[in-house]
């Protein structure tokens, strides 16, 4: 699941703040490859590190960043596949997990 989450963060930053912002964040997070694969499993420390680097680089609050990420996932036309996945994932967060 980490790949899917990491790819969502990557797409959100890229689409909202631009490719240069994502490259800066990937560099700050010391990622070996700045592009995530949705179906790959990544070390659990990577996701929090990427989010921390993103909020610092963009100068935004962590809570606001995550809320905007969620809004992006459910409203951006390019994320239709994610919305379908969420729709069939259960009626609440616990069911989804």
Backbone as CSV, one residue per row, in Angstrom:
resi,resn,N_x,N_y,N_z,CA_x,CA_y,CA_z,C_x,C_y,C_z
1,UNK,0.819,-1.202,0.000,0.000,0.000,0.000,0.857,1.257,0.000
2,UNK,2.081,1.183,0.515,2.901,2.388,0.589,3.127,3.014,-0.780
3,UNK,3.284,2.189,-1.800,3.486,2.723,-3.139,2.313,3.548,-3.611
4,UNK,1.115,3.078,-3.345,-0.089,3.815,-3.747,-0.165,5.158,-3.032
5,UNK,0.119,5.155,-1.740,0.093,6.398,-0.966,1.191,7.341,-1.445
6,UNK,2.386,6.821,-1.600,3.499,7.659,-2.050,3.246,8.232,-3.440
7,UNK,2.685,7.424,-4.324,2.375,7.901,-5.675,1.306,8.991,-5.627
8,UNK,0.346,8.865,-4.704,-0.687,9.891,-4.553,-0.067,11.211,-4.105
9,UNK,0.859,11.146,-3.151,1.541,12.361,-2.693,2.334,12.974,-3.844
10,UNK,3.049,12.145,-4.566,3.826,12.620,-5.717,2.925,13.318,-6.737
11,UNK,1.819,12.687,-7.108,0.908,13.259,-8.103,0.294,14.566,-7.603
12,UNK,-0.096,14.593,-6.337,-0.682,15.808,-5.759,0.303,16.974,-5.822
13,UNK,1.518,16.742,-5.372,2.515,17.820,-5.385,2.815,18.238,-6.818
14,UNK,3.009,17.268,-7.679,3.334,17.561,-9.086,2.220,18.371,-9.738
15,UNK,0.979,17.937,-9.583,-0.150,18.623,-10.230,-0.480,19.973,-9.594
16,UNK,-0.263,20.094,-8.285,-0.653,21.310,-7.573,0.466,22.349,-7.537
17,UNK,1.691,21.895,-7.311,2.803,22.825,-7.110,3.835,22.797,-8.232
18,UNK,3.773,21.787,-9.092,4.674,21.722,-10.231,5.797,20.705,-10.090
19,UNK,6.402,20.399,-11.223,7.465,19.397,-11.279,8.698,19.827,-10.488
20,UNK,9.034,21.122,-10.519,10.206,21.590,-9.778,10.017,21.398,-8.279
21,UNK,8.808,21.648,-7.786,8.525,21.454,-6.360,8.696,19.987,-5.992
22,UNK,8.186,19.087,-6.849,8.335,17.666,-6.537,9.808,17.246,-6.547
23,UNK,10.572,17.714,-7.520,11.997,17.367,-7.575,12.720,17.870,-6.320
24,UNK,12.376,19.060,-5.865,12.971,19.614,-4.649,12.637,18.744,-3.433
25,UNK,11.385,18.332,-3.324,10.946,17.495,-2.202,11.631,16.131,-2.256
26,UNK,11.689,15.538,-3.434,12.342,14.230,-3.588,13.816,14.322,-3.204
27,UNK,14.465,15.418,-3.554,15.865,15.626,-3.192,16.013,15.779,-1.683
28,UNK,15.145,16.589,-1.065,15.175,16.783,0.387,14.945,15.470,1.131
29,UNK,14.049,14.651,0.591,13.714,13.367,1.224,14.764,12.293,0.917
30,UNK,15.743,12.637,0.100,16.824,11.729,-0.277,16.300,10.427,-0.888
31,UNK,15.366,10.589,-1.827,14.805,9.432,-2.517,15.779,8.949,-3.587
32,UNK,15.955,7.651,-3.656,16.825,7.078,-4.693,16.245,7.344,-6.075
33,UNK,14.943,7.196,-6.195,14.227,7.433,-7.447,13.090,8.400,-7.133
34,UNK,13.008,9.544,-7.807,11.973,10.526,-7.482,10.561,10.147,-7.942
35,UNK,10.435,9.014,-8.600,9.128,8.572,-9.080,8.750,7.266,-8.391
36,UNK,7.588,7.268,-7.737,7.118,6.072,-7.045,6.305,5.195,-7.977
37,UNK,6.301,3.907,-7.691,5.461,2.935,-8.384,4.324,2.556,-7.451
38,UNK,3.094,2.651,-7.918,1.919,2.442,-7.070,1.848,1.040,-6.462
39,UNK,2.327,0.039,-7.155,2.193,-1.332,-6.665,3.412,-1.831,-5.895
40,UNK,4.399,-0.970,-5.709,5.609,-1.367,-4.965,5.387,-1.174,-3.473
41,UNK,6.107,-1.941,-2.685,6.097,-1.779,-1.235,7.389,-1.056,-0.858
42,UNK,7.237,0.049,-0.130,8.373,0.861,0.273,8.556,0.793,1.784
43,UNK,9.746,1.107,2.216,10.056,1.170,3.649,9.080,2.141,4.316
44,UNK,8.624,1.785,5.499,7.605,2.588,6.191,8.091,3.968,6.598
45,UNK,9.378,4.212,6.618,9.876,5.538,7.001,9.804,6.543,5.857
46,UNK,9.634,6.067,4.637,9.664,6.957,3.477,8.457,7.894,3.446
47,UNK,7.264,7.378,3.655,6.065,8.212,3.535,6.077,9.385,4.507
48,UNK,6.302,9.165,5.809,6.353,10.317,6.714,7.474,11.304,6.365
49,UNK,8.613,10.771,5.897,9.720,11.649,5.524,9.348,12.520,4.327
50,UNK,8.674,11.938,3.337,8.257,12.704,2.158,7.243,13.776,2.563
51,UNK,6.299,13.423,3.409,5.294,14.401,3.844,5.956,15.521,4.642
52,UNK,6.877,15.172,5.512,7.591,16.194,6.286,8.381,17.126,5.363
53,UNK,9.094,16.560,4.413,9.865,17.376,3.471,8.952,18.240,2.610
54,UNK,7.811,17.706,2.233,6.859,18.469,1.417,6.324,19.665,2.180
55,UNK,5.906,19.452,3.413,5.337,20.565,4.177,6.392,21.630,4.465
56,UNK,7.625,21.207,4.721,8.702,22.174,4.946,9.031,22.937,3.670
57,UNK,9.177,22.229,2.561,9.547,22.872,1.291,8.456,23.818,0.798
58,UNK,7.204,23.438,1.009,6.082,24.237,0.520,5.626,25.289,1.529
59,UNK,6.105,25.172,2.759,5.720,26.132,3.791,4.259,26.037,4.174
60,UNK,3.744,24.802,4.243,2.342,24.600,4.596,2.243,23.734,5.851
61,UNK,1.128,23.880,6.544,0.842,23.070,7.720,0.591,21.626,7.304
62,UNK,1.068,20.686,8.111,0.906,19.254,7.815,-0.569,18.877,7.659
63,UNK,-1.399,19.321,8.587,-2.831,19.011,8.516,-3.477,19.561,7.256
64,UNK,-3.127,20.788,6.892,-3.670,21.387,5.672,-3.198,20.622,4.437
65,UNK,-1.928,20.233,4.447,-1.382,19.481,3.317,-2.140,18.169,3.123
66,UNK,-2.340,17.435,4.219,-3.032,16.142,4.125,-4.498,16.313,3.740
67,UNK,-5.138,17.363,4.252,-6.529,17.617,3.870,-6.621,17.957,2.380
68,UNK,-5.712,18.771,1.902,-5.708,19.122,0.476,-5.386,17.913,-0.398
69,UNK,-4.525,17.023,0.101,-4.246,15.777,-0.611,-5.519,14.950,-0.745
70,UNK,-6.279,14.824,0.338,-7.533,14.073,0.300,-8.535,14.690,-0.661
71,UNK,-8.637,16.012,-0.627,-9.539,16.710,-1.551,-9.123,16.460,-2.996
72,UNK,-7.827,16.514,-3.245,-7.289,16.253,-4.586,-7.676,14.853,-5.063
73,UNK,-7.522,13.868,-4.182,-7.800,12.480,-4.573,-9.259,12.245,-4.938
74,UNK,-10.167,12.943,-4.286,-11.584,12.702,-4.564,-12.172,13.674,-5.579
75,UNK,-11.398,14.670,-6.017,-11.976,15.643,-6.942,-11.221,15.802,-8.259
76,UNK,-9.962,15.454,-8.297,-9.156,15.641,-9.505,-9.543,14.611,-10.565
77,UNK,-9.874,15.058,-11.770,-10.257,14.106,-12.822,-9.208,13.022,-13.083
78,UNK,-7.940,13.337,-12.939,-6.890,12.349,-13.213,-6.835,11.247,-12.158
79,UNK,-7.554,11.399,-11.058,-7.524,10.414,-9.977,-8.792,9.557,-9.922
80,UNK,-9.462,9.420,-11.041,-10.705,8.649,-11.106,-10.508,7.199,-10.646
81,UNK,-9.384,6.598,-10.977,-9.131,5.205,-10.572,-9.063,5.079,-9.057
82,UNK,-8.484,6.067,-8.397,-8.408,6.043,-6.934,-9.809,6.152,-6.338
83,UNK,-10.631,7.013,-6.905,-12.009,7.149,-6.420,-12.774,5.835,-6.558
84,UNK,-12.579,5.132,-7.656,-13.234,3.831,-7.820,-12.759,2.857,-6.760
85,UNK,-11.469,2.842,-6.492,-10.919,1.977,-5.460,-11.531,2.312,-4.097
86,UNK,-11.614,3.583,-3.772,-12.192,4.000,-2.491,-13.673,3.637,-2.400
87,UNK,-14.387,3.777,-3.493,-15.825,3.490,-3.500,-16.108,2.032,-3.161
88,UNK,-15.249,1.141,-3.617,-15.460,-0.285,-3.365,-14.684,-0.784,-2.149
89,UNK,-14.081,0.138,-1.400,-13.257,-0.238,-0.265,-13.996,-0.371,1.045
90,UNK,-15.300,-0.127,1.090,-16.054,-0.229,2.336,-16.808,1.047,2.631
91,UNK,-17.650,0.987,3.639,-18.496,2.133,3.961,-17.822,3.118,4.910
92,UNK,-16.738,2.704,5.566,-16.014,3.611,6.434,-14.520,3.278,6.373
93,UNK,-13.719,4.037,7.082,-12.269,3.878,7.004,-11.831,2.493,7.502
94,UNK,-12.453,1.999,8.548,-12.084,0.698,9.088,-12.341,-0.388,8.054
95,UNK,-13.489,-0.326,7.385,-13.777,-1.308,6.316,-12.747,-1.214,5.204
96,UNK,-12.370,0.008,4.868,-11.392,0.229,3.797,-10.071,-0.454,4.151
97,UNK,-9.640,-0.292,5.399,-8.390,-0.913,5.822,-8.520,-2.424,5.849
